Amino acid sequence: MIAENLQRIRAEIAAAARRVNRNPEEITLVAVSKLFPVELILEAVDAGQTVFGENYIQEAATKKRQLPEGVHLHFIGHLQSNKARLATETCDMIETVDSLKLATALNNHLTKLGRRMRVLLQVNIGKELQKSGVDAAEAEQLLRQMQPLKQLQMCGLMTIPPLSTEAEASRPYFRDLRLLATSLAARGLFPEMDRPHLSMGMSDDFPVAIEEGATIVRVGTAIFGRRQ
Ligand SMILES: *Cc1c(COP(=O)(O)O)cnc(C)c1O
């Protein structure tokens, strides 16, 4: 079941990429495994999936210990600074950096570990009151403040657009994130990247996100089924 879902989603990723003359290989599928048991992750690993997304740091750490080498976790939930240490020990990428306080805490722990880590800045592109992430207008300032934090490799932007039942409703938000990333890149704010990453698109709208330039899509339900 999971193997078939993964095969179908990889085919849909490739089809969406081809529609806009992109190389499907530049798109990373993050299988969002939050609230699903490690057995299902292992089933996906058997089907060739290596990157998983987790929202809760304690859950991610517990799962990480039961997973084979070569399985990578992206943290995609809201991260509090006091959980930064566990996150640096557990994850390969934090997609949800949205404050200088969190970035500094991550940088401090990474300094102790002698490691660097890839991170994304989470942008609240729809300006929703309840949602995490910085406003688009604040992204540049935060990226500038983060420049001295040398253990963080700032790789790009991540967003969750306003919830909708229509995939096409997400398109303007995805486009806005791409334009924002392009403008920040032109100002030298992703110095280590030829092109910044764009993490956008979930089960209901990832093909639209790919058409708008997503390099990372985060798909849960369409792979693992409904969460309890
Ligand atoms: C849960 C979650 C997803 C996956 O959502 P699905 O609709 O199940 O594909 C993607 N991104 C984030 C940030 C999430 O919290």
The ligand as a MOL file (V3000), in Angstrom:
LIG
                    3D

  0  0  0     0  0            999 V3000
M  V30 BEGIN CTAB
M  V30 COUNTS 15 15 0 0 0
M  V30 BEGIN ATOM
M  V30 1 C 1.3520 17.5400 8.3090 0
M  V30 2 C 2.1660 18.4200 7.4530 0
M  V30 3 C 2.3550 18.1220 6.0950 0
M  V30 4 C 1.7120 16.9690 5.3780 0
M  V30 5 O 0.3650 17.2380 5.1690 0
M  V30 6 P -0.5470 16.2110 4.3120 0
M  V30 7 O -1.7390 17.0190 3.9690 0
M  V30 8 O -0.8270 15.0640 5.2000 0
M  V30 9 O 0.2370 15.8200 3.1080 0
M  V30 10 C 3.1980 18.9780 5.3700 0
M  V30 11 N 3.7900 20.0520 5.9400 0
M  V30 12 C 3.6110 20.3510 7.2330 0
M  V30 13 C 4.2920 21.5450 7.8010 0
M  V30 14 C 2.7860 19.5630 8.0210 0
M  V30 15 O 2.6040 19.8940 9.3120 0
M  V30 END ATOM
M  V30 BEGIN BOND
M  V30 1 1 1 2
M  V30 2 1 2 3
M  V30 3 2 2 14
M  V30 4 1 3 4
M  V30 5 2 3 10
M  V30 6 1 4 5
M  V30 7 1 5 6
M  V30 8 2 6 7
M  V30 9 1 6 8
M  V30 10 1 6 9
M  V30 11 1 10 11
M  V30 12 2 11 12
M  V30 13 1 12 13
M  V30 14 1 12 14
M  V30 15 1 14 15
M  V30 END BOND
M  V30 END CTAB
M  END
